[in-house]
Amino acid sequence: MIRVLAVFVVLAVSFYILLKYLVSQSKHPSGFIGRSMMKIWNKAYLPMAQWALSVLPQKSYGHILDIGVGNGASTAYLHQLFPQSQIKGIDISAEAISQAQQGYPARRSNF
């Protein structure tokens, strides 16, 4: 019984540490895990951004601010919708900005 309890405690602590690490990577991505987390978030976030942007009038906007760009996929989508606009993307994570700059070189976007 003590061994089962010990194994359960070890598994629970391991799960807690892993979950805490993944939440940390979600907030401030770095390295392989951080890049992977950004890709996962894009799969969930980008369709929501596309839906939300579908209700905007399709007109020209002079400047657009994309907050929380992740690896830049949302900024690239904004550029497709509004090719004449100056788009600035910001993110709290330096790794995210680096990924955005590598994946979507500046056309009319600035990270």
Secondary structure in CASP SS format (residue, H / E / C, confidence):
PFRMAT SS
TARGET T0000
AUTHOR 0000-0000-0000
METHOD secondary structure of the structure
MODEL  1
M C 1.00
I H 1.00
R H 1.00
V H 1.00
L H 1.00
A H 1.00
V H 1.00
F H 1.00
V H 1.00
V H 1.00
L H 1.00
A H 1.00
V H 1.00
S H 1.00
F H 1.00
Y H 1.00
I H 1.00
L H 1.00
L H 1.00
K H 1.00
Y H 1.00
L H 1.00
V H 1.00
S H 1.00
Q H 1.00
S H 1.00
K H 1.00
H C 1.00
P C 1.00
S C 1.00
G H 1.00
F H 1.00
I H 1.00
G H 1.00
R H 1.00
S H 1.00
M H 1.00
M H 1.00
K H 1.00
I H 1.00
W H 1.00
N H 1.00
K H 1.00
A H 1.00
Y H 1.00
L H 1.00
P H 1.00
M H 1.00
A H 1.00
Q H 1.00
W H 1.00
A H 1.00
L H 1.00
S C 1.00
V C 1.00
L C 1.00
P C 1.00
Q C 1.00
K C 1.00
S C 1.00
Y C 1.00
G C 1.00
H E 1.00
I E 1.00
L E 1.00
D E 1.00
I E 1.00
G C 1.00
V C 1.00
G C 1.00
N C 1.00
G C 1.00
A H 1.00
S H 1.00
T H 1.00
A H 1.00
Y H 1.00
L H 1.00
H H 1.00
Q H 1.00
L H 1.00
F C 1.00
P C 1.00
Q C 1.00
S C 1.00
Q E 1.00
I E 1.00
K E 1.00
G E 1.00
I E 1.00
D C 1.00
I C 1.00
S C 1.00
A H 1.00
E H 1.00
A H 1.00
I H 1.00
S H 1.00
Q H 1.00
A H 1.00
Q H 1.00
Q H 1.00
G H 1.00
Y C 1.00
P C 1.00
A C 1.00
R C 1.00
R C 1.00
S E 1.00
N E 1.00
F C 1.00
END
